[in-house]
Amino acid sequence: MESNEFTRANVPAWRSARDWLAEPHGTVNLGAAIDRHAALRPDQVAIKVRGADGTVSKLSYRALCAETTRIAHALRVVGLRPGLKAYILLERSVEFPKLVLGALKAGGVAAPLFAAFGPDPIATRIGVGGEGVLVTTHALYRRKIAPIRARLPQLRAIVLVDAPEGAWSDGVFDLNLLIAESGEGPCSVDTDESAPALLHFTSGTTGTPKAVVHSHAIGVSLVATGREVLDLGGLDRFWCTADPGWVTGTAYGVLAPLLIGATLVIDTAPFDPQRWLDTLACMRVSVWYTTPTALRMIMRARPLGQPPLEATSLRVVASVGEPLNAEVVEWGRTMLGQRIRDTWWQTETGAIMIANTPAGASADGSMGRPVIGVRAHLVRRLPLGLIHVLDDHEAAEGELAFDAAWPAMFGAYLDQPARYRSQFSNGLYLTGDLARRDARGDYWYVGRVDDAIQSSGHLIGAYEVERVLMAHPAVAEAAAIGVPDDTCGEAVHAVVSLNAGYAASDALATELRGHARARLGAVMAPRHIEFSAELPHTRSGKIMRRQVRAQALGESIVDLSMLEEASLHEA
């Protein structure tokens, strides 16, 4: 299951990407690999930023090389060493890609965090990730880090990208002062392709978030899929709208386009449908990678029947994070002049695995087909950890699985070896996603095997939501579920039972939502709170979220044998 098994695979696209990334002596450092464009095309625009006020700034590959080298020096001054984490808590900005690349050059492990998270999820993830340094803004530090500083002994230092003037102490540093006082020479640590490069957090329905480790070999898959799926080249202006804290925001929002030598477009303003349409036009975006949620919101603001959008440079539009409905595909054809193409992958896979490629002919609404070099299967789980692989040449429905040998395959759940091993069986990685394969070979998303909530591309763990709700004195038990939502796919919905002395009311529901939002942030907090006298449990006492969801949606579970099977499975 090691991630370097791909070196034995005869996949020309992977070999080509690996040859490009590798140094002459065989090492790979993704931060340093991007510097080659500074030597080949120093004045090529690497990053083009549209500020909230509409002003546009540019950064060449020559300048990106120099600035990320200075950042690497600065991070080493405050204690970042090979293998330690560089937690990056930033909004969309030019600083984010520079910090990712600087951390990688220094040999550190870039670990992005969602700026939308509340203090509790941030503290939990740093606790799981372990020792390192944190880079953030002054505003985010004051709002989200200072209140939990005592809970973060893992941090060697906190670095502010925009520290106010004046001396800083107590382990908090000004990045600009560090850069001014740091060395000027090369600063790139030689790393083997198996060395850890990225740490991303993904949620499950139980326990703490999983810390997913990717090595520098991830660059091979990112370059190959960037070319095959997104059709990226050095002349493209590429806009990935993913939040920096999401795996897509690093993998395809930073590494893939810059490794390929394209121009990365960043819009720092909050989401607004008209603003995003203006950005497509004024930044002359040629390749756009976004989410179905964002597309549906733009579609509502600019429905069919209005004049087509003026985005004449646009030639590829792809989506990620949740199923893409056919109505959005049709809207894209009419309003953008482009077919919107779905892609499927996970934090664990590290890169796109199934896609509608520009050269392919997959059906609208499908996930598409496996990318070059990837072998997909549908399986059914059997007792004792065994699986049954369905015939790959027939239409079928089952859990999506892959041969465990692609460059971007994750190498570990940090400090959770048993949890990692549980994701594999008979040499296959088990995704936890249900899919259907039709007679043409196209794959269609069906849903999750577990109870994780997929909202606007975010995978939200029910356990984290429930834990915060149960910290409120009124709540005895809580079950967090996802309910269908036309815009975001699934909305977080919580059903709670109350302790003695508390009564259900609209005022209490509002109080519980505020309690959760303050601790979890807007992304994870439930939109709706429902009260119940008691929640259904398995024989071992676990809450049966599937039954909670059925009751919340007014569905009935009439097959008692299925209910019993679910109880035994969850117990």
N, C-alpha and C positions, 0 to 999 in steps of 0.2 A: 504493500500500500504506500510505499515511499513515493514522494512526488517526483523523484528523478528517474522513475521507471520509463518515462516517456523517451529518454535518450536512446532506448532500444527500439523505439517505434519508427517505422519507415514512413514518415509524414513529411513530405517536402516543405510544406508551409511552415511547419515547426522548425525544421532544420534551418531554413532560410532566416527565420526570426532569431533563432539561437545564434547563428553565425554573426548576425548584425549586433547582437547585444554583448557577446563575449569579448573580453579583452584578449590581446595576443597571447597572454599567459594563461588563459582559460577562466579567469574569474569574471564574475558578473556583479556589478553594482548599478541598479537602475537609475539612481540619482546621477551617477557619473556618465552613464550611457547617453543621456540626453545631451551632454556637453559636446558630443561629436557633431551635432548640428551647428554648434557655435564655430567649429573649425571649418565645416563644409559650407555653411550659409550664415555667416555671422549676423548679417543685417535682416535676415528673414524675421518677420514678426512671430514671436512665440506665443505671447498672450496679449489679447486685446480686451480691454475692460471698459464697460459702460457704467459710469457711476450713477448714483441715485439722482443726481441733478442733470443727467443727460450728457455730461462731458465724457469724452473718449480718450483713454490713454493706451499706450502701446509699450511693450517690452520685447526687445529683440532677443534672439537666442544667445548672442554675445553677452548681453546684460544679464539674462537669466543665469547663465553659467557663472558669471562673476558674483552675483548676489547670493545664489544658493551656496557657493563656496564660502562666502563670508558668514552665512548663517550656520553652516556646518562648524566652522571655527567657534562661533559664539556658543553653540549648544554644547560643544565639548568643554568649553570653559566652565559651564555650570554643572558638569558631571555626566553628560550623555556619553555612554560608552557602548561599544558593540554589544548587541543583545538587549540593552535597556530600552524602555519605551519612551517615545516622544508623544505624549498625549496632546492632541491638537484640537482645541475647542474654539472654533472660529465660524463666523457667518461666511456667506459667499464673498470672496475678496481675492485680490491678487496675492495676498499674504499666504493663503492656504496652499496653493501649489508650491510656492517657494519654500514653505516650512516642510512640506512632505519631502521635497527633493533634498533640502538641506539635511534633514534627519537621516535620510537614506545614505547620503554621502558620508556622514559621520559614522556610519555603521549601526545607527540606531534602528529601532522598529517603529515605524509610523503608526500611531493608533488614534485615528480620528474619533471625535465625540460629537454627538448632536448638540448644537447650541440651543435647540428648542427643548432639550431635556431639563427637568428640574434638578435641584441639588441631590436628591436621593438617588436617581438613576446614575448620575455622574459619579457619586461616591461609590456606588456598588460596582461600577465598571472599572474604576481605578483600583478598587480593592481586589477584583479578580485579576486585572492585568499585571499588577505588581510594580516593582521599582522603576522609576523613571523621572522625567521632568514634564511639566505641563506648560504649554504655550497658549495664551488666550489674550483677549482684549481687556482693557481696564474696566469697561462696563460689565462684561461677563464675569470678571473676577469679583467685583463688588457684589453682584447679584447672586452668583451661583457658587463661587469657590470660597470666598471669605467666611460665609456662615458655616461651612463644613470643614474648614481648614484643619481643625483638630482631628478629624476623621481620616486624614490623608497622610499618614506617616510615610507612605510609599514614595512621596514626591521629594526628590533631591532639591528641586528648585521650581519656582514658578516664574515664567518669563512673559512679560507684557509687550505686545507689538506696538502699543500706542501709549506707553506710560506717560502720565503728566510730568511736567518738569519738576525736578527736585530729587533728592536722594531717596533711594529705596533700600530697604533692609529686610531682615527677618525672612530671608530666603526668596524674596521677590525681586526680580531684576528687570531692567529696561533693555529690550532687545537692541535698540539703536545704540545705546552706550556700549553694550557688549560687542557689537559689530565694530564700533569705532576703536575699541581697545584690543580687538583680536588680530590674529595674524592675517597676512595677505597671500601667502603661498598656497599651493594646492592642498586640498583637504578631502581626500577620498579614500575610504578604507576598502582594501581588497576584501571582497566577500565571495564565498563560494555560492553557486546557484542554490544550494540547499540551505543557506543561512536565512534566518527569519528576516522578513522585510516589512510585513504589514500585520497588524492585529486589528481585527474587526469584531464587533460584538453583535451577536444575534440572539434573539429571545426564543425560549421554548415555553411550554405550558407549565412546567414545574421547575423548581430550583432557580439558581442564579443564571444570569445571561451566560451564554457560551462565548468564550474568547477564541476566535478562529484565527489560526496562524497560517500565513502564507509566506513562502520563500521568494527570493529574487527570481526564481524560475517562472513566477507568474507573468513576467514580462513577455515570455515566449507566446503564451496564449493571447495576451492583450494585443500584441502586434499582429498576430495571425488573424484573430477575429476582427480587429479594427480594420484590417484590409479586406477580409472576406465578407463580413456582415455589414459593416458601416461604409465600406468602399472608400476608406480614408486614404488620402495621399498628401504630399507636401504642399499642394496648392489650396487645400481645403481650409475653410473657416468653420470650425466645429464647435457647436454649442451643446453641452450636456447640462441639463437643468437640475440634475440631482443635487440634493443637499450635501455639503461637504462631509457630514457625519455618516452618510450612507456609503456602503461599499462601492456603489456605482460612481459616487462623487469623487472617489480616489482612483478606482481602476480605469474608468472611462472619462471621468471629469478632469483627470490630471495625466496619468501615466500613458494610456494608449495614444492619445493624439500627440503628446510631446515626444514619445519614443519614435513615432512615425514621422514627425517633423511638420505636422500641420500647425495651424494657428488656432489656439484655444480661446474661445469667446467666453467672457464672464459678464453677467449682468448682476450688479450688487443690490439692486432694488428688490423689495418684496414682490411676491407674485401679484400680477395684475394682468388680466387677459389682454387689454389693449397695449399695455406696456410690452408684453412679450411679443405681440405681433409687430410692434414698432421695432423691437430689437432684431427680429428676423430680417426686416428690411434694411434698417440703417447700418447694421453690422455685416450685411451681405452674407448671412449664414448659408453655407452650402450643404452641411450635414447637421441634422438636428436629432438629438437623442433625449427623449422626454418620457413622461408617464401618461397612461390613459386618463388618470384623474385630471391632470392639467389640460389635456386635450378636450375632455368633456366640458370643463369649465370655460375654455375658450369657445367651444362649439355653442354653448348656451349664450355667450355674449355676442357671437357672430354666427347666427344660424344659417342654414341653407336658405337660399332665396335672396341673400344680400350679395353684393358684388364680390367676386373672388379676391383673395388677399394678394397684395403686391409683395411677393417675395421671390423675385425672378431668379435669384441666385440659388434657391433651394433645389436640391436634386435628390437627397436621401432624407427620409424621415423614419425614425425607428422608435419603438416604445419598449418600456421595461417596467417590471415590478408588479404587474397585475394583469389579468386577462384583458385583451383588447376587443371590444365589441364591434360588430360589423357596421353599426351606425357611424362610429367614429371613422372607420376605414372609408366609408362612402363620403363622409364630410371632407376627409383629406383629399380624396380624388377631385372633388368639385371645387373646394375652396383653396386648397394649396397646390392643386395640380400634381399631387404626388400620392402614391399609395403608401399608407402608413404601415410599416412592417413590424410585427411583433418579434420580441426576443425573449428567451427564457434562460435564467441562470439563478444561482443562489450565492449567498455569502461564501458558503463552503466550496462551491465550484470555482470561484475566483474570476471566472470569465464566462462569456456567452457560450452555451452548450447547444441550444436548439434555436433556430431562427428562420424567419422569412428573409432570405438574402436577396439582394438586387438581381442576382443571376438566376434565382430559383423561381418556382411556379407553385408555391404552396397556396392553399385555399385561404380566403379572407376569414379572419376570426380564429385561425389556427395558430399554434405556437410556431409551426414550421417543421423543419427537419434538422437532424443533428448536423453540426458544422463538421468540416473536414477533420478527420482524425479522431472523432468522438464516436463511440458506439453506445447507443441507447437501447434499453430493454424495458419491458413491462413485467413486473413480478407480483406474486402474491405471497404474503408471509404465512408460514406454517408454524406449528408449535416447536418449541425448543430452539428458536432462533433460525430455523431453516427457511428457505424460500423456494418457490416454484417459478421458474422462468417461462413465461408464455412464448409461444412460437413467434419469432421475430418477423416472420413473413406473412402473418395474418393480422386482420383487424382484431383488436382486443382492448380491454380496459384493465388497468392495474396500477401499482405503484411504479413511478419512474425510477429507473436505476441506470448506472453507467459503469462500463469497464473502468476500474480504478487505475488509470494510467494516462493522465493528461497533464500538461505542464503546470497549470494553475491549481491543481487539486490541493486542498488544504492539507497541512501536515500534522495538525493536532488541534484538539480543544485544549487550551492551556491548562495544565495541571489536572486534566480529567481524562486519563488514558482509557478508562473503562467506557466512558461516554463516547469517546472517539471510536473505539472498536465496535461499539454497538451500531455504528452507521454502515458497517460493511458486512457482507456475507458472500461467500463463494467468489471472492475477487470482485464483487460489485459494490459500488457506493449506492446506498439506499437514500433517496432524496426526501422521503416523507410527503411528496406531492403525488396525487393521483392524476393520471392522464389517460386519454383514449387515443389509440392509433387507428386511423381509418385505412381503407383498402388501398389508398394511394400512397400511404406511408407518412402522411401528415399527423402531427401530434396535437391534441386538443387538451387544454387544461380543464381538470374536473374539480379539484379542491385539495385540501390538506388532509393527511391521515390523522394528524393530531388536532388539537384545538387552538393552535396559534391563530391570531387575528391578523389579517392582512389588510391594512388600511392605507390607501394612497401610497402603496409601494413599501410601507414600513411593516415589518413583521413584529408584532407586539405580543409579548408573553403574558398570558392570563395571570400567572402567578404574581408578577410584579404589581399589576393593578390591584389584585385582590389583597396583597399584603399591605399596601398603603391604605386601602379602605378599612381593613380590619384594625388598623392603628387608631381609628376614630373610636371614641368611647361608646358611640351608639351602635356600632356594627358588631354583631356576633359572628356572622359568616358572610362571605361574598363570593360570587361567581362572575367572572368577566367573560363575555362572549362577543362574537362578531355578528352583527345583523346586517342584512343587505342595505346598501346605500347607493343611490343612482350616481353619485358623484365620486365618492372615494372607494367604492367597491364594498367595503365593510366598515361600519362604524362601531366603536367600542361601546358596549352596553353592559351595565352591571346590575345584577340582581342580588339584593342583600336581605338578610334577616337581622332583626334588631335585638339588642339586649333588653332585659327587663327595665322598665322605667322610661322607655323611649317609644314614641308613636310615629307611624308613618305620616308624612306630610310633604307638601310641596316645598315648604321652607327647609325641611331637613334634607330633601333631595338636593336643593340648591347648595346647602352647606356642605354636603358630601362631595358634590362636584367641585366646589371651590377648594376643599381640603385636598382632593386628588390632584387638581390642576397645579396647586402651589408646590406640591412635592414631586409630581411626575412631569409637569410641563404639558403644553397643549396637545402634543402629538399622542401621548399615551393615556391621558385622562379620559374617563368615560363621558360621552355626550349625554347619556341617558342613565338615570338611576331608577330601578324598579324595586319595590318592596315585596317580600314574600314571607309568610309565616315560618316556613322552613324550606331548606333546599334538599333535593334528592341526593342520596349517598349510595355508594357501593357497599358491599358487605364489610369491607375493611375501613369504611368511614370516609372515603374520598368523595368529593363532590362530583356528580355526574354532569359535566358541562353540556354534553350532547342533549340530555333530557331537559336541562335548563333552557337551552337554546330552542328546543322544540316547543316548550311551553310558552316561551316569550314570543315566538312567531305564530302561536295558535295552531301548531301542528300536533298531531297525535302519534304516539308510537304504539301501533296496534299489534305488532308482531312480538309477543312476549318472549319468544325464544331469542329474537335479536336483542331485546333489552337485557336478557340474562347473559347473553354472550358479551355484550358491552360491559356489563357489570364485572364479569370475570376478567375481561381484558384489562379494565382500569384498576382492578384490585391487585 
